Amino acid sequence: MNYPKEVVILLLGLNLILLCRRVSGDQISGKGIINLAHRQTKWSPLAQTSANLSDVTSIRSFFEFRTLDPEGAIFYGDTKDGQDWFVLSLRDGIPEMQIGKADILVSIKGGRKLNDGAWYLLELRNEGKFVVLEVNNQVELVVGLHSKLAEDELTGKIRLALGGMLVDKQRLFHPFEPEMDACIRGGHWLNLSTTWDTDPTWEPQPCFSEIKKGSYFPGTGVVTFNTTDLPGLKTEEAGITIEIYGSWTGTTLSLQSTGFKYVLRELEGKKDVKEVQPGLKEGSESAVPPREPATLTFTILKHSLMVNSKSELETESLDFFSMWKKGMLLTFGGVPGDSEVAKSTQYLRGCLDKILVQGQVIDLDRALYKHTAVSSHSCPTEAVNELTY
């Protein structure tokens, strides 16, 4: 997809920031609490380890797992430098195992949904030519396979990974989105006690002691979509609606295109800041998103913007429908880039229960850019200082 110039510039700038921040990854224990979220790379594992197969005496791993995320990579393993591989993921909240071995690709999905925010004990083990998944000590999935091309005697190394894969995603039988907002604890990986090497882009975060559905913005960072990737105009009369449910303070959203920038944020005794094209008429002061749970409806009409059915900005010089179709930056939580307005922005802090565009719930994991501090699918039920380490 060909993105507008300002989108490309934004992405280049964000990538430069990330490159400047990258350092060599740390080592962690596989037995502790591990938050699989809060990183930039999509497919690279959050953590990985390896061992000689001669040191492995038990092909069995188990760990506790908790998430509200319906889709993402959990656990991966391979031998023969990735010629034979296995990945456990969620799809629609249901466990899915995919296996690649010699000339065989297998994908199987089934069992109970695991994305209800409860802790589950997951166990994976080999039983001859079968791979078994247990959930809370009950067998949920069994995959059996045999290849005449596969070697019976395995030598070399076995590699394990969390939150991603060590082989190219093109080898998947059934593609999926890898980002996983989840926590793992109490892991026992085969019979190994080795430490895990972490992805240098991962920013270790504690896990909330209790979680609820939503997207958590901690007062740091933004989430940016290109409007070409979002639902478009249905009718001119209805316009384009963006609905936000939750409880928050700070900058709610911003719209940005060539020569135009609009910011909707909570007032702090000052008039809201808007950068607009010369000659564009400014509307009234921005509505104040309440601190208590509420709904904010932002409506884009052809030549005007509305907040909760009240006129916010009107102009005859810009066609917002055409701008949306060609590609604008819709950002939640702040203003992207390094302009003075962006630097002075108070980032959104709070839990957004859900965001709808044209009546469709949007997934922050599908964004053009998401800051590592933002949790896509979970919010703390209590104050954020009550954390589990």
N, C-alpha and C positions, 0 to 999 in steps of 0.2 A: 504494500500500500504506500502511495506517495503522500507523505505528510507535508503540510505547509512549512515554509521556511522557519517561522517562529517556533514550531514544534521541534524541528531538527536542532535549532540553536539551543532550546531548553534542554533537550536530551543530552547534547554534547556537554553542556555546562554541568548537568547533574552527574554525568559519567566522570568528568574531570574531578569533581569534588570527591566522588567515591574512590577514584584512583589515588588521590592524595591521602585518603584516610586509611588505605589498606596497609596492613602490616602482616607479618607472617602469623599464621594461625596458632592458637594455643592448643595445649593438650588437656583433655578432660577425662574424668572417670566415667565409664559407661554405666556405673551403678547409681549415680546421683540423679537429681532432677534436671531434665534437659528440655528447654523450650525450643521447639522446632521452627518457630517463626523468627521474624526480625532479621532478615538478611536480604540481599539484593539479587544474588544469583538464583536462577530458577531451578536448573536441573542439577547443578553440582551439589553433592551431598553436604549437609551441615557438618557432619563428622564421619570419619572413616578409620578403620583399623584393618590390619592384616596379620596372618600367622601362617606358619608352615602347616600343611595338612597333617604331617607326621606328629604335630603337637596337639591335634584335635582328637579328643577321645569321646566326645558327645556331640552329635549333630542336633542340638536342641538349644533354643533360645527362648527366654520368656521375659516379659516386662509389663508394667502397668501403663495404660494409655488413656488419655482424656482429650476430647475435642468437641467443638460445636461446628467444625468445618466439614462440609459434605464431601470434599474431594482433595486429594493430595497424596504425596509419597510418604510412606512410613519407614519401611525397612527393606534393605537390599543386600544381596549376597551374590558372589560369583567365584568361579574357579577358572583355571586355564586363561588367565588374563582377560576375562570377560567373554570367552567363547561360550561358556555355560553360565547362565545368570538367572536370577530370581528377584522379583520385586513384589512387596505387599503394599497395597494402596487402598484408599477409599474412593468409591464412586457412588454418588447419591447417599453417602453415609454408610454404605454396605461394603464389607471387605472384598477386595479383588486381588487374586494372585495371578501373576504372569510369569511364565518360565520360558527361557530360550535354551535349547539343548541340541547341539548338532543340527539336524535337519528339521527339528520340531519347534513350533511356537504354540504355546498354550495360554489361554486366558479363561479364568473361571471366577465368577462373582456369586456370592450368596451368603446367607446367614443373617443375623440380626443387624439392625442399624446401630452404629457405634458413636454417632455424633450427637448424643443427647446431653453432653456435659458431665456424664458420670465416669468414674474410673473403671476400666476393664482390665482384667488380667489376660494378656495375649500370650500364647505359646505356639512356636513354630518348631517342627521337628521333621526329620527324615525317617521314614520307615521303609527301608529298601528302595523301591522305585516309586514310593509315594511321599508326597509332602502333605503334612497335616497342620491345619490351623485350629487351635482350641481357643475358645473365649470363655473365661470363668470356669475352666475345667470341663467344658463341654465341646465336643468336636463340632465345628461349624463347616469346614471345607476340607475335602480330601482330593488331591490331584495325583493321578498316576500317569506315568509316561515311560516309554521305552524307545530307544533308538538303536538300530543296528550299527550306526556309525559312532556311537558314544563308547568311550573307553570304560571298562569296568574298574580298572585300577587307577585311582586318582593320585597324582603327585603334584608337587609345587605348592602354591599358596592359595589360601582362601581369603577373600576380601569381604568386609562387611561395611555397610554405610547406613546412615540415618538421614531421612528427609530428601533423598535424591537418588541418582543413579550414576554408576561409573561407566556405563556404556551409552552409546548414542541413542537418543530418544527415538530415532527413526527405526530402531530395531523392535520397538514395541508392537505387539499384535493389536492392541487396543489403546490408542493414545489417550492421555489424560493430562489435566493441569497439575503440576507437581507441588505448588505452594501449599503448605500445611500449617495452620494455626493450631498447634497441639502441644501437649506436654507428655513426656515419658519419664518414668521413675522406676527405681529398683530393677534395673536391667541385668540379666545374666546372659551373656552372649557366648554360646557354645560352652566351653569350659575355660575360656580365656580370661586373664586378668590384666591384659595389656591396656594402656591408655589409648584414647582416640584423638586423632589429629582433626582440628576444626577448620572449617572454611574461613579464610581471613576476612571475608566480608560479613561474617556473622557477628552480631552484637549481642552477647549473652544477656538474657533478661530473666528475672525470676518468673515463676508461674503464680498467677493469682490463686489465693487459697480457695475461693469460690468464684464461679463464672456464670454469666448469663449471655444470651444471644445479643449481638450487636457488634459495632465496630468502635474500638476505643482509640481516641486521640489523646495522648498524654500532655498536650501543650507543646509538642515538638513535631515539626514536619507536616507535609501535605500529601494529598493523593490527587493525581492529575489524570484526567481522561481527555482524549481527543473526541470531539463530538461526532466525528464520522464513525466512531465505534459504538455509538449509543443509538437508541431508537430515535427515529426522525419524526418529521411533521406528519400528523394524521389529517387534521383540518386546520385551515387558517383561523377559523373562529375560536377553536379551543386552544390553539397555540401549542407550545411545548411546556410541559409542566414538570417541575422537579419538587418532589415532596421529601421532607426530612423529618423523621420522628426521633425524639430522644430528649436528652437534657444536656445542655452545653453552654459554654461561654466562649467569647473570642470570635475570630473570623469564621463565618459559616461557609461562604463560597466566594469564588471570583471567576469572572469571565474575561478572557483575553484573546485578542486578535490583532491584526495589523492596524495600528493607530487607535486601538480601543482597549480600555481596561475598566472593568467595573468590579467593585469590592463591596460585599455585604458583610458587615461585622457589627459586633455589639458596640454601642456608644459608651464612652467613658467621659461624659461631659463635653465631648467634642463632636463637631460635625464629621460625618463619615467621609473618608477620602475616596475620590474617584478620579481616575485619569481617563479622559475621553478625547475623542477626535475634536480638533478645533471647530468651534461653531455648534457643537452638540450641547443641547440644553440639559442641565442637570436637573434631576428630580428633587424630591424632598429628602430629608435626612433618612438614613436607613432605619428600618424597623429593628427593634432590640430583641434578639432571640432570648426568650425567657430562660431563667436558670432552672425552673421547674419543668418536669416532663411536658412536652408540647409538640405541636406540629407546625412546621413552616412550609408554606407552599410558594414556590417561586415560579412565575409564569412568564414565558417569553412569547410576546406577540411580534408581529412583523416590524413594528416601529416603536415598541415600548416594552418595558419590563415592569412586572407587577409582583408585589410581596404581600401575601395574604389578602389578595383581591384589592389592594390599594396601589394606586399608580406610584411607581418608584422613579422611573426615568422615561422620558418621551423624546423622540426625535423623528424627523422625516428624512434625515441624511443617511441613515444606515438601514439596511434590510437584514434584520437578525436571522430570519429564516435562511437566507442565502449564506450568511456567515456560518450558521450551524452546519449546513450541508457541505460547505467547502472545508470546514474544519476550524473550530475554535478550541481553546484550552478551557475546560471546565475543571476547576480545582476546588476540592473540599479541604477546609482547614487552614487556609492561608492564601498567599500569593506566590506563585513560582518565580524563580529567577533571583537576581541580585539587585533589582532596582531599589530606589529609596523607599518606595511604598512597600516592597517585599520585606526590606530590612526592618521597617517600623511596624510590621504586622504583628498583632497578637494572635498567635496560633490557637486554633480551636482546642479546647480541653473539655472532655466529657465523653459520653457514650451516645452514639447514634444508633438507635434501635434498628432502623433500616432507612435506606435511601431508594426512592423510586424515581425513574425517569420514564415519562409516558406510561405510568402505571406498572412498569416492570422493575422488580428489585434488581439492583446492580451489585455485582460482586467486586469488592475492592482488589481482589487478586487479579482481576482482568484489566486493571488500570494501565495506562501508559507508563506511569511512574508512581510508586508508593514508597514513602519514607519507611525505613526499617523500624522506627519506633511505633508505628501504627499497627494495631492488631485488627486483622480483617474480620474475624468472626466471633470474637469474645470480648466481653467487658467484665471488669471486677464487680462483684455484687456489693462490696464494701469499699471503704477508703483504700486508696492504692498503697498506703503504707503497711497494710495487712497482707503481707506476701509470704509465699512459701518458697524456701530456698532448698 
